[in-house]
Amino acid sequence: MTSSIVDFLLKRSSVPIPELRAPAPTDSEIATLIAAASRVPDHGRLAPWRFILYRGDAREEIGRKLAALAEQREGPLPENRRNQELTRFSRAPLVIGVVSSPKESPKIPQWEMFLSGGMAAMNLMVAANALGYGTNMITNWYSDVPEGRAILGLSPQERVVGFVHIGTYEGTAPERPRPDPATLYGDYSGPWSGPWEG
């Protein structure tokens, strides 16, 4: 059992968003995904994240609003760029926004709450993959501007962890170069002795 889970994780990969098709996860499966996503380290039991489902006609509505916001910021858009904005959320049958929703805490720093949201996003994707769905998580320009976050349903104090695109994927996920694990770790060798910045 354990080795099969490790094998699964070693083969996990994102798939191209335009190749995600219906059917999307059912309501029951979505409930399972959210339950899995919430089982992450969460010091203080703050649940400093939430999830927004973008599906159905809402995906096209968001596209129209993002295209209008892009034109407001940049001026008239070329047709291909406008179409890109119009279809940001409609390429996959389901997009789940993972939102960092920090809570007031005298003990738990904000950055740790954000990291907990990142772990929730990863659990969400792994759970969707385990149910047989393809996934891809992105953020994009609208995550970095207050007006974009407002369009997507976030409050001013919230931030985007990622938008997880989910759907049925037929094919083999493309492999990409991965870092050599042997270069990513080593034994502790004492305090940092280089120049201190910050």
C-alpha positions in Angstrom: 0.0 0.0 0.0 2.7 2.5 1.0 4.8 1.8 -2.0 1.9 2.4 -4.3 1.3 5.8 -2.8 4.9 6.7 -3.2 4.9 5.5 -6.8 1.7 7.6 -7.5 3.4 10.7 -6.1 6.6 10.1 -8.1 4.5 10.1 -11.3 2.2 13.0 -10.5 2.2 15.6 -13.2 0.2 18.6 -14.4 -1.6 18.3 -17.7 -2.3 21.0 -20.3 -5.4 23.1 -19.3 -6.9 23.2 -22.9 -7.0 19.3 -22.9 -9.1 19.1 -19.7 -12.7 18.0 -20.8 -16.0 17.2 -19.2 -17.0 15.4 -17.1 -15.8 17.3 -14.1 -15.9 15.9 -10.6 -19.4 15.4 -9.3 -20.7 17.3 -6.2 -19.9 14.3 -4.1 -16.4 14.1 -5.5 -15.9 17.8 -4.9 -16.9 17.3 -1.3 -14.2 14.6 -1.1 -11.6 16.9 -2.7 -12.3 19.7 -0.2 -12.2 17.2 2.7 -8.8 16.0 1.5 -7.6 19.5 0.9 -8.4 20.5 4.4 -6.3 17.8 6.0 -3.1 19.8 6.1 -0.8 21.3 8.8 -2.8 24.1 10.3 -1.2 25.4 13.5 -3.8 26.9 15.8 -6.6 25.2 13.9 -7.4 28.5 12.1 -8.4 27.1 8.7 -6.7 30.1 7.0 -8.0 29.1 3.6 -11.2 28.6 1.7 -12.3 27.4 -1.7 -14.3 29.0 -4.5 -15.9 26.8 -7.2 -16.0 28.3 -10.7 -18.2 26.3 -13.0 -21.0 26.6 -15.5 -21.9 30.0 -16.9 -19.9 31.7 -14.1 -16.7 30.8 -16.1 -17.8 32.8 -19.1 -19.0 35.7 -17.0 -15.6 35.9 -15.3 -13.9 35.9 -18.7 -15.9 38.9 -19.8 -15.0 40.8 -16.7 -11.3 39.9 -16.9 -11.2 41.0 -20.5 -12.9 44.3 -19.6 -10.4 44.8 -16.7 -7.4 44.1 -19.0 -8.7 46.6 -21.5 -9.2 49.2 -18.8 -5.6 48.7 -17.7 -3.9 48.3 -21.1 -6.2 49.8 -23.7 -7.8 48.0 -26.6 -6.6 44.4 -26.7 -5.6 42.5 -29.9 -8.2 39.9 -30.8 -6.1 36.9 -29.7 -5.3 38.5 -26.4 -9.0 39.4 -25.8 -9.9 35.8 -26.5 -7.3 34.6 -24.1 -8.8 36.6 -21.3 -12.4 35.6 -22.3 -11.5 31.9 -21.9 -9.3 32.1 -18.8 -11.8 30.1 -16.7 -13.7 28.2 -19.3 -11.0 26.0 -20.7 -11.6 23.4 -18.0 -15.0 22.3 -16.8 -14.2 23.1 -13.2 -11.8 25.5 -11.6 -11.4 25.6 -7.8 -9.8 28.7 -6.4 -7.7 28.1 -3.4 -7.8 31.3 -1.3 -5.5 32.3 1.5 -7.9 33.8 4.1 -5.6 34.7 7.0 -7.0 34.9 10.5 -5.9 37.1 13.4 -3.4 35.3 15.6 -0.9 36.4 18.2 1.1 33.2 17.6 0.8 32.0 14.0 2.6 34.3 11.4 0.8 35.2 8.2 3.4 33.5 6.0 2.7 30.2 7.7 -1.0 30.5 7.1 -0.2 31.1 3.4 2.0 28.1 3.3 -0.9 26.1 4.8 -3.0 27.2 1.8 -0.3 26.0 -0.6 -0.5 22.6 1.1 -4.3 22.6 0.8 -3.9 23.3 -2.9 -1.5 20.4 -3.3 -3.7 18.0 -1.4 -6.6 19.1 -3.6 -4.7 18.3 -6.8 -3.4 15.0 -5.6 -6.9 13.9 -4.5 -8.3 14.9 -7.9 -5.5 12.9 -9.6 -6.3 9.9 -7.4 -9.9 10.1 -8.5 -8.7 9.9 -12.1 -8.9 13.6 -13.1 -6.3 15.8 -14.6 -5.2 19.0 -12.9 -3.2 22.2 -13.5 -2.7 25.1 -11.1 -2.0 28.6 -12.2 -2.3 32.1 -10.7 -1.8 34.7 -13.6 -1.9 38.5 -13.7 -5.4 39.0 -12.2 -4.2 37.4 -9.0 -1.8 40.2 -8.4 -4.2 43.2 -8.7 -7.0 44.1 -6.3 -9.6 44.5 -9.0 -8.9 41.1 -10.4 -9.2 39.5 -7.0 -12.5 41.3 -6.4 -13.9 40.0 -9.7 -13.0 36.5 -8.6 -14.8 36.8 -5.3 -11.9 37.5 -2.9 -12.1 40.1 -0.1 -9.4 42.8 0.2 -7.4 40.9 2.8 -7.4 37.6 0.9 -4.8 36.4 -1.6 -4.8 33.8 -4.3 -2.9 30.6 -3.6 -3.8 29.2 -7.0 -6.6 28.3 -9.4 -6.8 24.5 -9.8 -8.2 23.6 -13.2 -9.8 20.1 -13.1 -11.3 17.9 -15.7 -11.1 14.6 -17.5 -7.8 14.0 -19.3 -7.3 11.3 -21.9 -3.7 10.7 -22.8 -0.3 10.7 -21.1 0.7 13.8 -19.1 3.8 15.4 -20.7 6.9 14.9 -18.6 9.2 17.8 -18.1 12.7 18.0 -16.7 12.8 17.6 -12.9 15.6 18.7 -10.6 18.0 16.0 -9.5 16.8 15.1 -5.9 20.5 14.5 -4.9 21.2 18.2 -5.4 18.3 19.3 -3.2 19.3 18.1 0.3 22.3 17.6 2.6 23.2 17.1 6.2 23.3 20.1 8.5 26.7 21.7 8.5 26.4 24.5 11.1 25.1 28.1 11.1 25.1 30.2 8.0 28.5 31.9 7.6 27.9 34.0 4.5 26.9 37.6 4.3 23.7 38.4 6.1 21.0 40.3 4.3 17.8 41.6 5.7 
